[in-house]
């Protein structure tokens, strides 16, 4: 830190000298020059840090990223959940007359206006003298983040919270405490294994926390690079989506890397003298969506998949299902098949070289690739896509061939997100033409056998 000296000529009454000298001696960054004889005036040299004289400081909060805001504070820091405030008490030589203040949304999507903001404040010189006293002191850092937003949809659970949480905190190896605003009990219950692995400490319901918690380091917000993605160039230790999938498999105690897909492992075992004489079939998990973009002829599809040579496991994922059990079901499969939608995030539980077979609804090829296809390849999974024809979409029978959503989905896209969502996302179901689909299943069998 650079120190700058300034001289001040002070005039004092004779009786004030002892009192002034006491103040001077008690101030570490001030030196007095007093003549040998008791003459006046008194000269004082004050040493100031360069930061006090207007040199720029590194901002506590970074609001430059288009996806998220983040604040990071080291030193004398505190968090008060009752009023959603994080404060920083600067060292005495860095305090100024004003304390900069920020208000940020503490999640990875800062564009969601309904997420309440957290106030982050550097206390001024005067405020620092009246800083709230700590009711608890902690030796590890803390992270303040929100669990609300678009969560309850598995894709958003991972894209908006779990992957950003991994990016932001994995490098701490569990030595960090979570202060959660707008805590969702169901989220903690469902993803408890992941949360308790990323932090070894109690999760604090920050909205209900009335104390003043003091930490050596506090972060506010979640770093995010892309929808359901990680940019290794920006991530600590150059984490990748493959690292994340391996991490998830490890958390759920799934077989370690090195074991092949179940179909190949079983064939290898039989070749090496196994006792199972039954012909081994690859196992396919068929996701049954109960809401929008569902298969309206699911039994016919299931029968066609079996006829092509697969063992079929039909599953309807539910929000309150135990992920510990479900993850093992997915791991036991060679193929995860489903219509484009949130349930395909189950691909995190697949083994390396397993296949995600994504049935792409009418007009959603772009989203199918960017939301899932690219990331499947990044995670060393095989991505096969079957794009339906317009006749396989229920939009065709519902609106007829001349409706814009049926005739030209790209033109519909240009009219904005609301119409795109209404027709292609929310009103479309799938009646798969199994005759047309069967060659894709044969391609899939060849892929698994390679």
C-alpha positions, -999 to +999 in steps of 0.1 A: +000+000+000+014+034-009+015+060+019+013+097+011+023+123+037+006+156+043+015+185+066-010+203+087-004+234+108-026+233+139-032+261+164-041+249+199-046+266+232-019+258+258-042+236+279-051+215+248-016+202+241-017+171+264-051+161+251-039+165+215-007+146+222-028+117+236-048+115+204-017+116+183+001+089+202-029+066+200-031+070+162-007+046+144-006+065+111+001+099+126+034+114+137+038+146+157+067+171+154+068+191+186+095+217+192+118+210+221+105+240+240+068+244+245+062+267+215+032+268+193+019+261+167+019+223+165+027+206+132+012+172+124+022+148+096-007+125+086+000+094+064-029+084+042-032+053+020-033+060-017-069+046-017-080+074+006-067+100-018-088+087-047-067+059-062-091+033-078-100+002-058-111-031-072-149-031-071-165-057-047-192-065-072-189-074-109-220-066-129-205-069-164-216-104-173-249-105-193-261-137-174-253-130-138-239-106-112-214-117-086-199-100-055-168-113-037-156-099-004-125-108+017-118-095+051-141-082+078-175-093+063-209-101+077-243-113+065-277-104+079-304-126+065-334-108+079-328-078+057-309-096+029-277-077+035-240-085+032-216-058+045-179-052+045-160-033+071-128-020+053-095-016+072-092+017+090-068+031+064-092+023+035-124+038+049-139+067+030-167+091+037-190+071+014-196+034+012-204+020-023-235-002-023-249-028-048-282-046-051-280-079-071-301-109-078-282-138-063-289-164-089-275-172-124-303-154-143-302-118-134-329-110-159-356-127-137-371-096-122-391-114-096-360-127-077-355-104-047-322-086-045-295-089-019-278-057-007-240-057-007-225-027+011-191-014+019-194+006+051-182+042+052-158+055+079-187+066+101-207+034+095-177+012+103-176+025+138-212+014+143-209-020+124-233-047+137-216-070+162-212-106+151-236-131+167-215-160+152-181-162+136-171-188+110-137-200+098-148-209+063-162-187+034-199-183+027-220-182-005-253-164-007-275-177-035-312-181-044-331-214-050-361-199-066-365-186-101-374-212-127-365-242-106-389-272-103-381-280-139-351-304-139-334-286-168-335-253-149-326-270-116-293-280-132-288-251-156-297-223-132-285-236-099-266-269-097-241-263-126-235-227-115-231-239-080-205-264-092-186-237-111-187-213-082-179-237-053-163-270-064-128-256-059-136-251-022-138-289-017-167-286+007-152-259+029-178-233+023-212-226+038-244-219+019-267-191+029-298-197+007-323-170+000-358-182-009-349-217+001-370-245-014-373-275+009-382-298-020-350-287-038-328-295-007-346-329-003-342-338-040-306-327-045-294-331-010-265-354-020-251-328-043-256-299-019-240-317+010-210-327-011-204-292-023-207-279+013-199-298+045-218-273+066-254-267+075-275-250+049-288-217+063-323-205+054-311-170+050-345-153+048-353-166+083-318-160+098-319-132+124-283-132+135-252-114+122-229-141+107-193-131+101-170-148+077-135-142+063-148-143+028-183-140+013-196-145-023-230-134-034-244-148-066-237-178-089-214-178-119-229-192-151-214-196-185-242-209-207-275-227-206-267-261-191-230-256-199-195-248-187-168-229-205-135-245-194-116-213-202-136-194-176-140-222-150-117-228-120-093-256-128-107-256-163-137-277-153-157-292-182-191-307-186-174-340-186-160-332-152-195-323-140-210-356-153-182-375-136-188-355-104-225-363-104-219-400-110-194-400-081-218-382-058-245-408-065-220-437-061-224-450-096-198-473-112-165-454-118-152-444-152-136-472-171-166-495-170-183-497-204-220-494-211-240-522-195-247-540-229-210-542-237-200-552-201-225-580-201-213-593-235-177-591-223-186-611-191-204-638-211-175-640-236-151-646-207-170-675-193-202-661-178-230-684-170-258-663-185-269-681-217-297-657-224-291-634-254-281-600-241-301-571-253-293-534-250-315-516-225-334-485-234-351-462-210-382-446-226-392-413-209-429-410-207-438-373-205-471-368-188-477-332-199-467-313-231-447-329-259-457-363-248-459-395-270-496-401-277-490-436-290-465-447-263-475-484-263-470-486-300-436-470-297-426-493-268-436-523-289-416-511-319-385-506-297-388-541-283-393-556-318-361-539-329-342-559-303-341-537-271-352-543-236-375-514-227-379-496-194-407-470-195-403-443-168-423-412-159-399-390-139-417-373-109-404-342-090-405-361-057-388-393-069-356-404-051-327-395-073-305-421-056-328-449-070-335-432-103-298-425-110-291-463-107-319-470-131-305-446-157-270-460-152-283-495-159-294-484-194-275-481-226-299-456-242-320-428-228-348-420-252-373-392-249-390-362-266-371-329-262-377-317-227-364-314-192-364-351-184-335-356-207-313-340-181-312-375-167-283-380-192-259-369-164-264-404-149-254-422-181-221-440-186-195-428-211-205-437-247-241-444-238-266-429-262-291-401-257-318-406-284-337-373-286-370-372-305-372-337-318-406-321-320-417-302-351-397-270-355-374-274-325-342-287-341-322-257-330-332-260-294-327-298-294-291-293-304-282-263-282-300-274-250-289-311-251-271-323-282-240-301-278-236-309-241-241-347-246-211-347-269-191-325-245-198-352-218-186-381-241-221-394-247-234-403-281-262-381-294-287-394-319-316-372-330-348-382-347-366-352-361-403-358-366-422-348-397-451-324-395-475-353-399-461-368-367-470-336-348-504-332-333-503-296-345-510-310-380-543-326-370-552-298-346-546-268-369-543-281-404-515-278-430-520-241-436-514-228-401-481-209-398-469-232-370-474-262-393-465-246-426-434-226-416-421-228-380-391-206-389-415-178-398-433-184-366-400-181-347-395-146-361-428-135-345-413-139-311-409-162-282-444-161-269-459-176-301-431-200-305-437-213-270-474-214-274-474-236-304-442-256-307-435-260-270-469-260-251-495-273-277-475-299-295-476-337-288-460-365-308-476-394-327-445-412-338-446-430-371-429-463-360-423-474-396-403-443-403-387-445-369-375-481-371-344-474-392-332-450-365-335-479-340-314-501-364-288-474-366-288-472-328-281-510-325-252-506-349-238-477-328-240-497-296-223-527-312-193-507-324 
